[in-house]
Amino acid sequence: MFFKEVATICLLMLLSACSNTQQTAEAPKSREDKVKLGFGSIAGPEGITLGSDKVSGRTNDSAGQVVNSYLWKASLDTLKFAPLVSSDGPGGILVTDWYQPAGAKDRLKIQVRIKDRQLRSDALEVSVYKQERQNTGWHDVGIDNKASRELENIILLKARDIRVNTQ
């Protein structure tokens, strides 16, 4: 008798689990509906980006940072005489190691920062740090503004040439 009661209760539970007493909701159709209902994306709001946008001359990373690829390529080409310490393509930053030209009494360290996706002069910032050799070692002189401007101009001209030659 006990077995029949347990079997009946299990059968009733099984049948009640199969019943559809809940309302079925439709899937959200718009992005606003998804945001209201708390839907998300593993890839984030920008989705997954593979490669780069060759038409506009921009380089994208997975976090959505954008730098101008013409300025990036021109900066790499211009700084190939000095060893790179740091290269952050998505962030648009290049930093060289200390470079001492042959026969010079000073050495230079260059930092290039690309700040925008557009090919403009204000999208580029170059800082040339200078040190002089003294008896006790290297002494910081500061930023060489003239050399910084000259390098900016060289990079901008190369970037323009790269853009013209790729179109």
Beta strands, then each sheet from edge to edge (+ up, - down):
strand 1: 58-60
strand 2: 66-68
strand 3: 84-88
strand 4: 93-96
strand 5: 106-114
strand 6: 124-134
strand 7: 137-143
sheet 1: 1+ 2-
sheet 2: 3+ 4- 5+ 6- 7+
end
